[in-house]
Amino acid sequence: MATSQLLILNKKQIQQKIDRIAYQILEDNLNEKEIVLAGIWDRGYKLAIRLEKVLKKISALKVTLLRIDLERESSKLIASTDLDESHWKNKVIILVDDVLNSGKTLAYGLGVFLNTPHKKIRTVVLVDRSHKIFPIATDFVGLELATVLKEHVDVVMDVDGEEDRVYLS
């Protein structure tokens, strides 16, 4: 690891955050039989997979995993999903991403669901940097971190040969 990188969360701490968020999701959905974890590709989707594993251990909730692919550099919402809207229609949707910076990615991810009826939509991020320029709120957060704009938060999860970690550079 380069000296310009500061370790924020190690593997164990990441798992603790995921476990806590899973319990919060469960508490928020005690009367539900099914939820949809909509992960933004790629690290948001990886986080959604981790949340699904914990939720299956601690609850009887049926969890549907949904992958959202966004054109991040586009100034327009260009998105696709790996399932059609029948999988999330009239259900609780949990939108998942790794880091909240400006809010644009979550806002675009939210746009996927705006033309379909749903029960409620919640947001999950592992790290909230609090530099929002979009009116996005996070419902479940692993870590709120005060950073300056030029700093970058890197989440390494499920990368071959590398241990899970979050660092600031």
Helices and strands as residue ranges (DSSP letters): E 6-9, H 11-28, E 34-40, H 43-58, E 62-70, E 79-81, G 85-87, E 92-100, H 104-111, E 120-128, E 140-144, E 153-156, E 165-168
